[in-house]
Amino acid sequence: MRSGLRSALAFVIAAGIAALAPSLARAQELPNLITVVCGYPPGSGADITVRFFAERLHEMSGKTVIVENRPGALTTMAASRVAQAKPDGSVIFITAGTFSSAPPLFKKLPFDTDKDFTPITTLLKVAFVVGVDAKSPVKTIGDLLAKLKSKGDAAAFGYSSPFSLGATELLKSMAGVQPRAVAYQNAQDLQRELLAGDLDFVVQDASFLLGQIAAGTMRGLAVTTAERSALLPDLPTLQEAGLKGYDLPAWWGVWMPPGAKPELVERLQTMFNDMLKRDDTKSFMVKFGLEPFPGSSKALATFQVDQIARWTLITKLAKIEPQ
């Protein structure tokens, strides 16, 4: 009798352990130390964004999470570090849509965009805004295009990033205008020249222009995304303003080294999408002009291919020679 009871009890315990096994495995999927690689210098706006999500990852996983800054070459130095790491969850890459602009900008990269990374999920979107000096008589995209056409190549715009340049070159191509491009080291210098009357317009990220628009020093005319920005709901899209088909979002995603296990990808995908639902994340995004862009590994992989094709076209329009 006791032997039968022991056998039954052993069976129940074994069954219970078997039932718990998937949960235990999931709990052990992430290593105790996770390095989040950042392709931007410490203290920059992008670095602050990476560190915010790294801290959320620490809170939600219970693991030690550190940020490793590897700035340079449009974040390709950081990407190289990730491509060579183990796919065990110990190294994660949180970055702006680096891979959508880097391939056509470099003759040779130290990694294969398609093969050397495991996509986890899209994360954030950043609307870029066509802006002018608030004192300008230009009130709409139609006004701006009329001004640019009348000035011809005497018109000028400023840019401080590859995305800013690419977004403006796409606008030029679709609108049939030819203002000359003026490069700046940072957005602050660009704004100063715009307000001094040396530039006719800029296309800059909402995180920078929000404060200027609120302060009344700059006027937003339209956003570059296909949908209106929740942060600037009164601004039309460039499509609404007449440039049919214009859609160029700045975006962020999460990647791992190649060969990551599907269950690990799924867990991280869920964690990052859950982060976007948190109140502290929503407050952070509003403060820095960011918008949630939840997704999946499959969606990121598809979106990435589309963005690389789009940026290949843009670099040709802008006549940018690969480095």
C-alpha positions as CSV (number, residue, x, y, z in Angstrom):
1,M,0.0,0.0,0.0
2,R,2.7,2.4,1.0
3,S,4.7,1.4,-2.1
4,G,1.8,2.3,-4.2
5,L,1.3,5.6,-2.4
6,R,5.0,6.4,-2.9
7,S,4.8,5.6,-6.6
8,A,1.7,7.7,-7.0
9,L,3.3,10.6,-5.1
10,A,6.5,10.3,-7.2
11,F,4.4,10.4,-10.3
12,V,2.6,13.6,-9.1
13,I,5.9,15.3,-8.3
14,A,7.4,14.3,-11.6
15,A,4.4,15.6,-13.4
16,G,4.5,18.8,-11.5
17,I,8.2,19.3,-12.3
18,A,7.5,18.6,-16.0
19,A,4.7,21.1,-16.0
20,L,7.0,23.7,-14.4
21,A,9.9,23.0,-16.7
22,P,8.9,25.4,-19.5
23,S,8.4,28.2,-16.9
24,L,11.7,27.5,-15.3
25,A,13.4,27.4,-18.7
26,R,11.8,30.8,-19.6
27,A,13.0,32.2,-16.3
28,Q,16.6,31.2,-17.1
29,E,16.6,32.3,-20.7
30,L,18.4,35.6,-19.9
31,P,21.9,35.6,-18.5
32,N,22.7,37.3,-15.2
33,L,24.7,40.0,-17.0
34,I,23.3,41.8,-20.0
35,T,25.2,44.3,-22.1
36,V,23.2,46.8,-24.1
37,V,25.4,48.2,-26.8
38,C,24.9,51.9,-27.6
39,G,26.3,53.4,-30.8
40,Y,26.1,57.0,-29.5
41,P,28.4,59.0,-27.2
42,P,27.6,59.2,-23.5
43,G,25.3,62.0,-22.5
44,S,23.8,62.4,-26.0
45,G,20.0,62.3,-26.5
46,A,20.2,58.9,-28.1
47,D,22.4,57.6,-25.3
48,I,19.7,58.8,-22.8
49,T,17.1,56.8,-24.7
50,V,19.2,53.7,-24.8
51,R,19.9,54.0,-21.0
52,F,16.2,54.5,-20.3
53,F,15.3,51.2,-21.9
54,A,18.3,49.4,-20.4
55,E,17.0,50.4,-17.0
56,R,13.6,49.1,-17.8
57,L,15.1,45.8,-19.0
58,H,16.9,45.5,-15.6
59,E,13.7,46.2,-13.7
60,M,11.6,43.7,-15.7
61,S,14.2,40.9,-16.0
62,G,15.8,41.2,-12.6
63,K,19.2,40.9,-14.3
64,T,22.2,43.2,-14.1
65,V,22.2,45.4,-17.2
66,I,25.0,47.7,-18.3
67,V,25.3,50.1,-21.2
68,E,28.5,49.9,-23.4
69,N,29.0,53.0,-25.6
70,R,30.7,52.4,-28.9
71,P,30.0,55.5,-31.0
72,G,31.3,56.1,-34.5
73,A,30.6,55.6,-38.2
74,L,26.8,55.9,-38.1
75,T,26.7,53.3,-35.3
76,T,28.4,50.6,-37.4
77,M,31.2,50.2,-34.9
78,A,28.6,49.3,-32.3
79,A,26.8,47.0,-34.8
80,S,30.1,45.2,-35.5
81,R,30.5,44.5,-31.7
82,V,27.0,43.0,-31.7
83,A,27.4,40.9,-34.8
84,Q,30.4,39.1,-33.3
85,A,28.8,38.4,-29.9
86,K,27.2,35.2,-28.6
87,P,23.4,35.0,-29.2
88,D,22.6,34.0,-25.7
89,G,21.0,37.2,-24.6
90,S,24.1,38.6,-23.0
91,V,24.4,41.3,-25.7
92,I,21.5,43.4,-27.0
93,F,21.5,46.3,-29.5
94,I,19.1,49.2,-29.0
95,T,19.5,51.8,-31.7
96,A,17.9,54.1,-34.2
97,G,17.3,52.6,-37.7
98,T,21.0,52.3,-38.4
99,F,20.7,49.6,-40.9
100,S,18.2,51.5,-43.0
101,S,20.9,54.1,-43.9
102,A,24.3,52.5,-43.3
103,P,24.4,49.9,-46.1
104,P,24.0,52.3,-49.0
105,L,26.4,54.9,-47.4
106,F,29.4,52.5,-47.1
107,K,31.2,50.7,-49.8
108,K,32.0,47.9,-47.4
109,L,30.6,47.1,-44.0
110,P,32.2,44.7,-41.5
111,F,28.9,42.8,-41.2
112,D,26.1,41.5,-43.3
113,T,22.9,43.3,-42.5
114,D,20.7,40.3,-43.3
115,K,22.7,37.5,-41.8
116,D,24.6,39.0,-38.8
117,F,21.7,40.1,-36.6
118,T,18.6,38.7,-35.1
119,P,15.7,41.2,-35.2
120,I,13.8,41.5,-31.9
121,T,11.2,44.2,-32.5
122,T,10.6,47.8,-33.6
123,L,10.5,50.2,-30.6
124,L,10.1,53.9,-31.3
125,K,9.2,56.3,-34.1
126,V,10.4,59.9,-34.3
127,A,8.6,62.3,-36.6
128,F,10.8,64.7,-38.5
129,V,9.3,68.1,-39.1
130,V,9.7,70.7,-41.9
131,G,10.3,73.9,-40.0
132,V,10.8,77.6,-40.7
133,D,11.6,80.7,-38.7
134,A,8.4,81.8,-36.9
135,K,8.8,85.3,-38.3
136,S,8.7,84.0,-41.9
137,P,5.6,84.7,-43.9
138,V,5.7,81.0,-45.0
139,K,2.7,79.3,-43.3
140,T,2.2,76.1,-45.3
141,I,4.2,73.6,-47.4
142,G,2.5,75.2,-50.4
143,D,4.0,78.6,-49.4
144,L,7.4,77.1,-48.9
145,L,7.5,75.3,-52.3
146,A,6.4,78.5,-54.0
147,K,9.2,80.4,-52.3
148,L,11.8,77.7,-53.1
149,K,10.7,77.6,-56.8
150,S,11.0,81.4,-57.1
151,K,14.5,81.5,-55.5
152,G,15.8,78.5,-57.5
153,D,19.3,77.5,-56.4
154,A,19.6,80.6,-54.3
155,A,17.4,78.9,-51.7
156,A,19.1,76.9,-49.0
157,F,18.3,74.3,-46.2
158,G,20.4,73.1,-43.4
159,Y,21.0,69.6,-42.0
160,S,22.9,68.1,-39.1
161,S,22.4,64.3,-39.7
162,P,22.2,61.8,-42.6
163,F,18.5,61.4,-41.9
164,S,17.8,65.1,-42.1
165,L,19.7,65.3,-45.4
166,G,17.9,62.2,-46.8
167,A,14.5,63.4,-45.8
168,T,15.1,66.8,-47.5
169,E,16.5,65.3,-50.6
170,L,13.4,63.1,-51.0
171,L,11.2,66.2,-50.5
172,K,13.2,68.1,-53.2
173,S,12.9,65.2,-55.6
174,M,9.2,64.8,-55.2
175,A,8.4,68.6,-55.2
176,G,10.7,69.5,-58.0
177,V,12.7,72.1,-56.2
178,Q,16.5,72.6,-55.9
179,P,17.6,74.4,-52.7
180,R,21.3,73.9,-51.9
181,A,22.3,71.9,-48.8
182,V,24.3,73.4,-46.0
183,A,25.9,70.9,-43.4
184,Y,26.1,71.7,-39.7
185,Q,27.8,69.9,-36.9
186,N,24.8,70.2,-34.6
187,A,21.2,71.3,-34.6
188,Q,21.8,74.3,-32.4
189,D,24.1,75.9,-35.1
190,L,21.5,75.1,-37.7
191,Q,18.8,76.8,-35.8
192,R,20.8,79.9,-35.3
193,E,21.5,80.2,-39.0
194,L,17.8,79.6,-39.8
195,L,16.7,82.4,-37.4
196,A,19.4,84.7,-38.8
197,G,17.8,84.3,-42.2
198,D,20.6,82.4,-43.9
199,L,18.4,79.3,-44.4
200,D,14.9,79.0,-45.9
201,F,13.9,75.9,-44.0
202,V,15.0,72.8,-42.1
203,V,13.8,69.2,-41.7
204,Q,14.7,68.2,-38.1
205,D,13.4,65.7,-35.6
206,A,10.5,66.5,-33.5
207,S,12.5,66.0,-30.3
208,F,14.5,69.1,-31.2
209,L,11.8,71.2,-32.8
210,L,9.0,70.7,-30.2
211,G,10.6,73.1,-27.7
212,Q,11.3,75.7,-30.4
213,I,7.7,75.5,-31.7
214,A,6.3,75.8,-28.2
215,A,8.6,78.8,-27.5
216,G,7.3,80.5,-30.7
217,T,10.8,80.8,-32.3
218,M,10.1,78.2,-35.1
219,R,7.0,77.2,-37.0
220,G,6.3,73.6,-38.0
221,L,4.7,73.1,-41.5
222,A,4.4,69.3,-41.8
223,V,5.7,66.0,-40.6
224,T,7.5,63.3,-42.7
225,T,5.6,60.3,-41.5
226,A,2.5,58.8,-43.2
227,E,0.3,59.6,-40.2
228,R,0.1,62.7,-38.2
229,S,2.3,62.8,-35.1
230,A,0.5,62.5,-31.7
231,L,2.9,65.1,-30.4
232,L,2.0,67.6,-33.1
233,P,-1.5,66.6,-34.1
234,D,-2.2,70.0,-35.8
235,L,0.6,69.6,-38.3
236,P,-0.4,67.9,-41.6
237,T,1.7,65.1,-43.1
238,L,3.7,65.9,-46.3
239,Q,1.3,63.5,-48.1
240,E,-1.7,65.7,-46.9
241,A,0.2,68.7,-48.0
242,G,0.4,67.4,-51.6
243,L,3.5,65.1,-51.8
244,K,1.6,61.8,-52.4
245,G,3.5,58.8,-51.2
246,Y,6.0,60.7,-49.0
247,D,6.6,58.5,-45.9
248,L,9.9,58.6,-44.1
249,P,9.8,57.9,-40.3
250,A,12.9,57.9,-38.1
251,W,12.7,54.8,-36.0
252,W,14.3,52.6,-33.4
253,G,14.6,48.9,-33.0
254,V,16.1,46.1,-31.0
255,W,18.5,43.4,-32.3
256,M,20.6,40.5,-31.0
257,P,23.6,38.7,-32.5
258,P,22.8,36.1,-35.2
259,G,21.5,32.7,-34.3
260,A,19.4,33.6,-31.2
261,K,16.9,31.0,-30.1
262,P,13.2,31.7,-31.1
263,E,12.0,31.4,-27.5
264,L,14.6,34.0,-26.4
265,V,13.6,36.3,-29.2
266,E,10.0,36.0,-28.3
267,R,10.6,36.7,-24.6
268,L,12.6,39.9,-25.3
269,Q,10.1,40.9,-28.0
270,T,7.3,40.7,-25.3
271,M,9.4,42.5,-22.7
272,F,10.1,45.5,-24.9
273,N,6.6,45.8,-26.2
274,D,5.4,45.6,-22.5
275,M,7.8,48.5,-21.7
276,L,6.0,50.7,-24.2
277,K,2.8,50.3,-22.2
278,R,4.2,51.6,-18.9
279,D,3.3,55.0,-17.7
280,D,7.0,56.0,-17.0
281,T,7.8,55.1,-20.6
282,K,4.9,57.1,-22.0
283,S,6.1,60.1,-19.9
284,F,9.7,59.7,-21.2
285,M,8.6,59.5,-24.8
286,V,6.5,62.6,-24.6
287,K,9.4,64.5,-23.0
288,F,11.8,63.6,-25.8
289,G,9.5,63.7,-28.8
290,L,9.3,60.0,-29.2
291,E,6.3,57.8,-30.1
292,P,5.8,54.1,-29.5
293,F,6.4,51.7,-32.4
294,P,5.6,48.2,-31.0
295,G,6.1,45.3,-33.3
296,S,7.7,41.8,-33.7
297,S,10.8,40.1,-34.9
298,K,9.1,39.3,-38.2
299,A,7.7,42.8,-38.7
300,L,11.1,44.4,-38.0
301,A,12.8,42.1,-40.5
302,T,10.3,43.1,-43.2
303,F,10.4,46.8,-42.3
304,Q,14.2,46.8,-42.3
305,V,14.4,45.5,-45.9
306,D,11.9,48.2,-47.0
307,Q,13.9,50.9,-45.3
308,I,17.2,49.8,-46.8
309,A,15.6,49.9,-50.3
310,R,14.2,53.4,-49.5
311,W,17.5,54.7,-48.3
312,T,19.4,53.3,-51.3
313,L,17.1,55.4,-53.5
314,I,17.5,58.5,-51.2
315,T,21.3,58.3,-51.3
316,K,21.1,58.3,-55.1
317,L,18.8,61.2,-55.1
318,A,21.2,63.1,-52.8
319,K,24.2,62.0,-54.9
320,I,25.9,60.8,-51.7
321,E,29.1,58.8,-52.6
322,P,29.5,55.7,-50.4
323,Q,32.5,56.0,-48.1
